[in-house]
């Protein structure tokens, strides 16, 4: 009789343990589903009414969006006006800013010495010497006043009540190598680092480098193979990001960034090694069509970034280029990001999310 009672007790505890485990597993699955985050980039317009913004934000939230990255041209007043409209709709607000590339920056344009210079001696200050496009107006992170100006813009945005993070875009050097899918647009062949697209040979950067390493990159026969010169520029971006991180965390806010698809590629193409940064969230722009890749490359690049961040407490959210995706492809792209460990997806841009594509987003979130 005692043995029978003991067996009954053991059986009861086993059943209870199984039920608890099932509940915990289900809770864990639900928690993971809740954590997968949907973002969209958008550029603000001062002439757009509050009611129009509210309607748009409510529509995005109703279709599964969690966060909006708002570019106000680093105007804190416009951000201050729009932020409560988005948060009232249930969206997180992230203050999206152009960082080292500062097109039309009226303060910076008063200081020609703040700008990056190419190996061929062309300055991003001069309208007829900028690489690729006229809005490539790159400030040197090596110039202390240019750096201080950038950080002052970060501080202006982070002070806005309701902002979750400052979101750094163009936090890099100009493209040493363009994505292969864009080369025909500029009638370019880039099989090596070309002087017109290799930056920063400004006085500020060269003098700072010389003080550290006692050599002049302007006098090198092939600066592309000098590791100290390459690493110097990687570190100039890294330290700028780290300073921005400390600044925003001083206001109990976070730092996020739009980056190139995965660290090794970013290093090669734009002097950007984002797995070494102090950062809270990275949104790699895994725009497969820019690289003439198939949809499954989205999963590959996501997985590579996740692997490179393995030892760091940094969240990765896969950036998707919506205009080149059909509704069915968008569904596949989201699935690729999810399957390969992303913490969410970010859509470029909110304006490209048609009603058909918003339905895909909503269905993806509910599944």
C-alpha positions as CSV (number, residue, x, y, z in Angstrom):
1,X,0.0,0.0,0.0
2,X,2.8,2.4,0.9
3,X,4.5,1.6,-2.4
4,X,1.3,2.3,-4.3
5,X,0.9,5.7,-2.6
6,X,4.6,6.5,-3.3
7,X,4.1,5.7,-7.0
8,X,1.0,7.8,-7.1
9,X,2.9,10.8,-5.6
10,X,5.8,10.4,-8.0
11,X,3.4,10.2,-10.9
12,X,1.6,13.3,-9.7
13,X,4.8,15.3,-9.4
14,X,6.0,14.1,-12.8
15,X,2.7,15.3,-14.4
16,X,3.0,18.6,-12.6
17,X,6.6,19.1,-13.7
18,X,5.7,18.3,-17.3
19,X,2.9,20.8,-17.2
20,X,5.2,23.5,-15.7
21,X,7.8,22.8,-18.4
22,X,5.2,23.0,-21.2
23,X,4.0,26.3,-19.7
24,X,7.5,27.7,-19.4
25,X,8.3,26.6,-23.0
26,X,5.1,28.2,-24.3
27,X,5.9,31.4,-22.3
28,X,9.4,31.4,-23.7
29,X,8.1,31.1,-27.3
30,X,5.6,33.9,-26.6
31,X,8.4,36.0,-25.2
32,X,10.5,35.5,-28.2
33,X,7.6,36.4,-30.5
34,X,7.0,39.6,-28.5
35,X,10.7,40.5,-28.8
36,X,10.8,40.3,-32.6
37,X,10.6,44.0,-33.4
38,X,9.3,45.8,-36.5
39,X,10.8,49.2,-37.3
40,X,10.6,51.7,-40.2
41,X,12.7,54.6,-41.3
42,X,10.9,57.8,-42.2
43,X,11.8,61.4,-43.1
44,X,9.8,64.1,-41.4
45,X,8.3,67.1,-43.1
46,X,7.6,70.3,-41.2
47,X,4.7,71.2,-43.5
48,X,2.8,67.9,-42.6
49,X,0.0,68.4,-40.2
50,X,-0.2,66.8,-36.8
51,X,-3.4,65.0,-37.8
52,X,-1.7,63.5,-40.8
53,X,1.2,62.3,-38.7
54,X,-1.1,60.8,-36.1
55,X,-3.2,59.0,-38.8
56,X,0.0,57.6,-40.4
57,X,1.4,56.4,-37.1
58,X,-1.8,54.8,-36.1
59,X,-1.9,52.9,-39.4
60,X,1.6,51.7,-39.0
61,X,1.0,50.5,-35.4
62,X,-2.2,48.8,-36.4
63,X,-0.3,46.8,-39.0
64,X,2.4,45.6,-36.5
65,X,5.1,48.3,-36.4
66,X,6.7,48.8,-33.0
67,X,9.3,51.6,-33.7
68,X,9.7,54.5,-36.0
69,X,13.1,56.0,-36.9
70,X,12.5,59.7,-37.7
71,X,14.9,61.9,-39.6
72,X,14.2,65.6,-38.8
73,X,17.5,66.8,-40.3
74,X,18.8,67.0,-36.7
75,X,16.1,69.6,-35.8
76,X,15.2,68.9,-32.2
77,X,12.2,71.2,-32.4
78,X,10.6,69.3,-35.2
79,X,11.4,66.0,-33.4
80,X,9.8,67.5,-30.2
81,X,6.6,68.2,-32.1
82,X,6.4,64.8,-33.8
83,X,7.5,62.4,-31.0
84,X,4.4,62.6,-28.8
85,X,2.2,61.9,-31.9
86,X,4.1,58.7,-32.5
87,X,4.3,57.6,-28.8
88,X,0.6,58.3,-28.4
89,X,0.0,55.8,-31.2
90,X,2.1,53.3,-29.4
91,X,5.3,53.6,-31.4
92,X,8.9,53.9,-30.0
93,X,10.7,56.9,-31.5
94,X,14.3,56.8,-32.5
95,X,16.0,60.1,-33.6
96,X,17.6,59.2,-37.0
97,X,20.5,61.5,-38.0
98,X,23.2,61.7,-40.7
99,X,26.4,61.5,-38.8
100,X,29.8,61.9,-40.5
101,X,28.0,62.7,-43.8
102,X,26.4,66.1,-43.1
103,X,24.8,67.4,-46.4
104,X,23.7,71.0,-46.1
105,X,25.0,71.5,-42.6
106,X,25.1,75.3,-42.3
107,X,27.4,75.2,-39.3
108,X,29.9,72.8,-40.9
109,X,29.9,74.6,-44.2
110,X,31.5,77.6,-42.5
111,X,34.6,75.4,-41.8
112,X,36.2,73.9,-44.9
113,X,38.9,72.3,-42.8
114,X,36.4,70.1,-41.1
115,X,35.8,68.0,-44.2
116,X,37.3,64.7,-45.4
117,X,39.8,64.8,-48.3
118,X,40.5,62.0,-50.7
119,X,43.9,60.5,-51.6
120,X,43.7,62.4,-54.9
121,X,43.4,65.6,-52.9
122,X,39.7,66.3,-53.4
123,X,37.7,67.8,-50.5
124,X,34.1,66.9,-49.6
125,X,33.7,70.6,-48.9
126,X,33.9,71.5,-52.6
127,X,30.7,70.9,-54.6
128,X,32.6,69.8,-57.7
129,X,35.0,67.4,-55.8
130,X,32.5,65.2,-53.8
131,X,32.5,61.5,-54.5
132,X,29.6,59.9,-56.4
133,X,26.9,62.4,-55.5
134,X,26.5,66.0,-54.4
135,X,25.1,65.2,-51.0
136,X,28.3,63.3,-50.0
137,X,29.6,66.0,-47.6
138,X,31.7,64.1,-45.2
139,X,33.1,65.6,-42.0
140,X,36.4,64.2,-40.6
141,X,36.0,62.5,-37.3
142,X,39.7,63.3,-36.7
143,X,39.0,67.1,-36.6
144,X,38.2,67.9,-32.9
145,X,35.8,70.7,-33.8
146,X,34.0,68.6,-36.4
147,X,33.7,65.8,-33.9
148,X,32.4,68.1,-31.2
149,X,29.8,69.5,-33.6
150,X,28.5,66.0,-34.4
151,X,28.2,65.2,-30.7
152,X,26.4,68.4,-30.1
153,X,23.8,67.3,-32.6
154,X,23.5,64.0,-30.9
155,X,22.9,65.8,-27.6
156,X,20.3,68.1,-29.1
157,X,18.3,65.0,-30.2
158,X,18.7,62.9,-27.1
159,X,17.3,65.7,-24.9
160,X,13.9,65.4,-26.6
161,X,11.4,63.8,-24.2
162,X,10.0,60.5,-25.4
163,X,13.0,59.5,-27.6
164,X,14.2,56.0,-27.1
165,X,17.5,56.2,-28.9
166,X,19.6,58.4,-31.2
167,X,20.0,56.5,-34.4
168,X,23.3,57.1,-36.2
169,X,23.3,56.8,-40.0
170,X,26.2,57.4,-42.4
171,X,28.5,56.7,-39.4
172,X,31.5,55.8,-41.6
173,X,33.7,57.0,-44.4
174,X,32.6,57.4,-48.0
175,X,32.3,54.2,-50.0
176,X,35.8,52.8,-50.9
177,X,33.8,50.2,-52.9
178,X,30.2,50.7,-54.0
179,X,27.8,47.8,-53.8
180,X,28.3,45.9,-57.0
181,X,24.7,46.5,-58.1
182,X,25.3,50.3,-58.1
183,X,28.5,50.4,-60.1
184,X,26.8,50.6,-63.5
185,X,24.9,53.7,-62.4
186,X,28.3,55.5,-62.1
187,X,30.0,53.7,-65.0
188,X,32.7,52.5,-62.5
189,X,34.9,49.5,-62.2
190,X,36.4,49.2,-58.7
191,X,38.8,46.4,-58.4
192,X,41.2,48.2,-56.0
193,X,41.1,51.2,-53.7
194,X,40.9,54.1,-56.1
195,X,42.4,57.5,-55.0
196,X,39.2,59.4,-55.6
197,X,37.2,57.2,-53.2
198,X,39.9,56.6,-50.5
199,X,39.4,59.1,-47.6
200,X,40.6,60.7,-45.1
201,X,43.8,62.5,-46.2
202,X,42.8,65.8,-44.5
203,X,45.4,67.7,-42.5
204,X,43.5,66.8,-39.3
205,X,43.6,63.1,-39.9
206,X,47.1,62.9,-41.4
207,X,48.6,64.9,-38.5
208,X,46.8,62.8,-35.9
209,X,48.0,59.6,-37.6
210,X,51.6,60.8,-37.9
211,X,51.7,61.7,-34.2
212,X,50.7,58.1,-33.4
213,X,52.6,56.1,-36.0
214,X,55.4,58.4,-37.2
215,X,54.6,58.0,-40.9
216,X,52.7,59.9,-43.5
217,X,50.0,58.1,-45.6
218,X,50.3,60.8,-48.3
219,X,53.8,59.5,-49.0
220,X,53.0,55.8,-49.0
221,X,53.3,54.0,-52.4
222,X,50.3,51.8,-51.5
223,X,48.4,53.0,-48.4
224,X,45.7,50.4,-49.0
225,X,48.1,47.7,-47.5
226,X,49.2,49.7,-44.5
227,X,47.3,48.1,-41.6
228,X,47.9,51.0,-39.1
229,X,46.4,53.5,-41.6
230,X,43.4,51.3,-42.2
231,X,43.0,50.6,-38.5
232,X,43.4,54.3,-37.6
233,X,40.3,55.1,-39.6
234,X,38.3,52.2,-38.2
235,X,39.2,53.5,-34.7
236,X,38.2,57.1,-35.5
237,X,34.7,55.9,-36.3
238,X,34.7,53.5,-33.3
239,X,35.7,56.2,-30.8
240,X,33.2,58.6,-32.2
241,X,30.4,56.0,-31.7
242,X,31.7,55.2,-28.2
243,X,31.6,58.9,-27.3
244,X,28.0,59.2,-28.6
245,X,27.1,56.0,-26.6
246,X,28.4,57.5,-23.4
247,X,26.7,60.8,-24.1
248,X,23.2,59.3,-24.7
249,X,23.5,56.9,-21.8
250,X,24.2,59.9,-19.6
251,X,20.6,60.9,-20.4
252,X,19.3,57.3,-19.8
253,X,18.7,56.8,-23.5
254,X,20.1,54.3,-26.0
255,X,22.2,54.4,-29.2
256,X,21.4,52.6,-32.4
257,X,22.9,52.7,-35.8
258,X,22.2,51.9,-39.5
259,X,25.2,49.9,-40.7
260,X,26.5,47.9,-43.7
261,X,25.4,44.3,-44.0
262,X,27.9,42.6,-41.7
263,X,31.2,43.7,-40.1
264,X,33.7,42.2,-42.5
265,X,31.9,43.7,-45.5
266,X,31.5,47.1,-43.7
267,X,35.2,47.1,-42.9
268,X,36.1,46.4,-46.5
269,X,33.6,48.9,-48.1
270,X,33.3,51.9,-45.8
271,X,35.8,51.6,-42.9
272,X,33.1,50.5,-40.5
273,X,33.7,47.7,-38.0
274,X,30.5,47.8,-36.0
275,X,31.0,44.7,-34.0
276,X,33.6,46.6,-32.0
277,X,31.4,49.5,-31.1
278,X,29.6,50.4,-27.9
279,X,26.1,50.3,-29.2
280,X,22.7,49.0,-28.1
281,X,21.0,48.2,-31.5
282,X,22.4,47.7,-35.0
283,X,20.2,47.8,-38.1
284,X,22.4,46.4,-40.9
285,X,21.0,47.5,-44.3
286,X,20.8,44.0,-45.9
287,X,19.6,45.3,-49.2
288,X,20.2,42.2,-51.3
289,X,19.4,43.8,-54.6
290,X,22.3,46.4,-54.1
291,X,24.7,43.4,-54.2
292,X,23.0,41.4,-57.0
293,X,22.2,38.7,-54.4
294,X,19.2,36.4,-53.9
295,X,16.7,36.6,-51.1
296,X,18.5,33.9,-49.0
297,X,21.5,36.3,-48.8
298,X,19.4,38.2,-46.3
299,X,19.5,35.2,-44.0
300,X,23.2,34.7,-44.6
301,X,24.2,38.3,-43.8
302,X,21.9,38.3,-40.8
303,X,23.5,35.1,-39.4
304,X,27.0,36.5,-40.0
305,X,26.2,39.7,-38.1
306,X,24.6,37.7,-35.2
307,X,27.8,35.5,-35.1
308,X,30.1,38.5,-35.0
309,X,28.0,40.0,-32.1
310,X,27.9,36.7,-30.2
311,X,30.0,37.9,-27.2
312,X,28.3,41.3,-27.0
313,X,25.0,42.5,-25.6
314,X,23.9,44.1,-28.9
315,X,20.6,43.5,-30.6
316,X,20.5,43.1,-34.4
317,X,17.5,44.0,-36.6
318,X,17.7,43.2,-40.3
319,X,17.2,46.2,-42.6
320,X,15.1,45.5,-45.7
321,X,14.9,47.6,-48.9
322,X,11.1,47.6,-49.4
323,X,10.8,49.2,-52.9
324,X,12.5,46.3,-54.6
325,X,10.5,43.6,-52.8
326,X,7.1,42.3,-53.9
327,X,4.6,41.5,-51.1
328,X,5.5,37.8,-51.4
329,X,9.3,38.6,-51.3
330,X,8.8,40.8,-48.3
331,X,7.2,37.9,-46.5
332,X,10.2,35.7,-47.4
333,X,12.7,38.4,-46.4
334,X,11.1,38.7,-42.9
335,X,11.1,34.9,-42.6
336,X,14.9,34.8,-43.5
337,X,15.6,37.4,-40.8
338,X,13.6,35.5,-38.2
339,X,15.1,32.1,-39.0
340,X,18.7,33.4,-38.8
341,X,18.4,35.0,-35.4
342,X,17.5,38.7,-36.0
343,X,15.8,40.5,-33.1
344,X,13.5,42.3,-35.6
345,X,13.3,43.8,-39.1
346,X,13.5,47.4,-40.2
347,X,11.8,48.7,-43.3
348,X,13.3,51.3,-45.6
349,X,11.1,53.2,-45.8
350,X,7.7,53.7,-44.1
351,X,6.5,55.4,-47.3
352,X,7.3,52.2,-49.3
353,X,5.0,50.1,-47.1
354,X,1.9,49.9,-49.4
355,X,-1.4,48.6,-48.1
356,X,-0.5,45.2,-49.6
357,X,2.9,45.1,-47.9
358,X,1.5,46.3,-44.6
359,X,-0.9,43.3,-44.7
360,X,2.2,41.1,-45.0
361,X,3.8,42.7,-42.1
362,X,0.7,42.3,-39.9
363,X,0.3,38.7,-40.9
364,X,4.0,38.0,-40.2
365,X,3.6,39.5,-36.7
366,X,0.6,37.5,-35.9
367,X,2.1,34.2,-37.0
